[in-house]
Amino acid sequence: MSTPAERSRAYRDRKRGGAPRQPQPCGTLAAYRRHERAQEAPCQACKAAHAEHQRALYAKRKGR
């Protein structure tokens, strides 16, 4: 039996008419969030990507 998320993903793929999406490689913010959704510890590359993203947000908020 498939989960609701799997059924939704399969439906989106059929409607789009293309191949299933490929996950972003580790070392990106998307991969960091994928680790979080899976409730697993993020790898070092993903931690670095998240830290860089947070630094950029902070700098933007502070007007730097």
Backbone hydrogen bonds in HBPLUS format (Angstrom, degrees):
<---DONOR---> <-ACCEPTOR-->    atom                        ^
c    i                          cat <-CA-CA->   ^        H-A-AA   ^      H-
h    n   atom  resd res      DA  || num        DHA   H-A  angle D-A-AA Bond
n    s   type  num  typ     dist DA aas  dist angle  dist       angle   num
A0007-ARG N   A0003-THR O   3.06 MM   4  6.39 159.1  2.10 154.8 160.7     1
A0008-SER N   A0004-PRO O   2.92 MM   4  6.11 158.2  1.96 148.3 154.2     2
A0009-ARG N   A0005-ALA O   2.92 MM   4  6.08 159.2  1.96 147.2 153.0     3
A0010-ALA N   A0006-GLU O   2.95 MM   4  6.12 160.1  1.99 146.8 152.1     4
A0011-TYR N   A0007-ARG O   2.95 MM   4  6.13 155.6  2.01 145.6 152.4     5
A0012-ARG N   A0008-SER O   2.91 MM   4  6.19 162.2  1.94 152.5 156.8     6
A0013-ASP N   A0009-ARG O   2.98 MM   4  6.20 159.1  2.03 149.3 155.1     7
A0014-ARG N   A0010-ALA O   3.00 MM   4  6.26 157.5  2.05 148.0 153.7     8
A0015-LYS N   A0011-TYR O   2.95 MM   4  6.19 162.7  1.98 154.4 159.0     9
A0016-ARG N   A0012-ARG O   2.89 MM   4  6.00 155.8  1.95 150.0 156.6    10
A0017-GLY N   A0013-ASP O   3.02 MM   4  6.11 139.0  2.19 139.1 149.6    11
A0032-TYR N   A0028-THR O   3.06 MM   4  6.39 152.5  2.14 145.4 153.3    12
A0033-ARG N   A0029-LEU O   2.99 MM   4  6.31 159.5  2.04 152.7 157.2    13
A0034-ARG N   A0030-ALA O   2.93 MM   4  6.18 143.3  2.07 140.0 150.9    14
A0035-HIS N   A0031-ALA O   2.95 MM   4  6.26 151.9  2.03 148.9 155.2    15
A0036-GLU N   A0032-TYR O   3.08 MM   4  6.47 155.7  2.14 145.2 151.8    16
A0037-ARG N   A0033-ARG O   2.89 MM   4  6.17 161.2  1.92 151.2 155.5    17
A0038-ALA N   A0034-ARG O   3.06 MM   4  6.23 149.5  2.16 144.0 151.8    18
A0040-GLU N   A0035-HIS O   3.05 MM   5  5.38 174.2  2.06 151.6 152.8    19
A0039-GLN N   A0036-GLU O   2.92 MM   3  4.90 155.8  1.98 105.1 112.2    20
A0047-LYS N   A0043-CYS O   2.93 MM   4  6.23 156.1  1.99 153.1 160.7    21
A0048-ALA N   A0044-GLN O   2.95 MM   4  6.18 155.3  2.01 149.3 155.2    22
A0049-ALA N   A0045-ALA O   3.06 MM   4  6.33 153.4  2.13 142.2 149.3    23
A0050-HIS N   A0046-CYS O   2.93 MM   4  6.17 158.4  1.98 150.1 155.6    24
A0051-ALA N   A0047-LYS O   2.91 MM   4  6.11 159.1  1.95 148.5 154.4    25
A0052-GLU N   A0048-ALA O   2.98 MM   4  6.15 158.9  2.02 147.9 153.2    26
A0053-HIS N   A0049-ALA O   3.02 MM   4  6.24 155.2  2.09 143.8 150.6    27
A0054-GLN N   A0050-HIS O   2.90 MM   4  6.19 158.7  1.95 152.2 157.7    28
A0055-ARG N   A0051-ALA O   2.93 MM   4  6.18 155.0  1.99 148.5 155.4    29
A0056-ALA N   A0052-GLU O   2.98 MM   4  6.22 155.0  2.04 147.0 153.6    30
A0057-LEU N   A0053-HIS O   2.97 MM   4  6.28 157.0  2.03 149.7 155.8    31
A0058-TYR N   A0054-GLN O   2.97 MM   4  6.16 160.7  2.00 148.7 153.9    32
A0059-ALA N   A0055-ARG O   2.93 MM   4  6.12 163.0  1.96 149.8 154.4    33
A0060-LYS N   A0056-ALA O   2.95 MM   4  6.11 156.2  2.00 146.7 153.2    34
A0061-ARG N   A0057-LEU O   2.90 MM   4  6.11 157.0  1.95 148.6 155.0    35
A0062-LYS N   A0058-TYR O   2.94 MM   4  6.14 149.2  2.03 148.3 156.6    36
A0063-GLY N   A0059-ALA O   2.99 MM   4  6.02 110.1  2.49 133.8 149.7    37
A0064-ARG N   A0059-ALA O   2.87 MM   5  5.05 169.7  1.88 154.1 153.2    38
A0063-GLY N   A0060-LYS O   3.22 MM   3  5.06 151.2  2.31  94.9 103.5    39
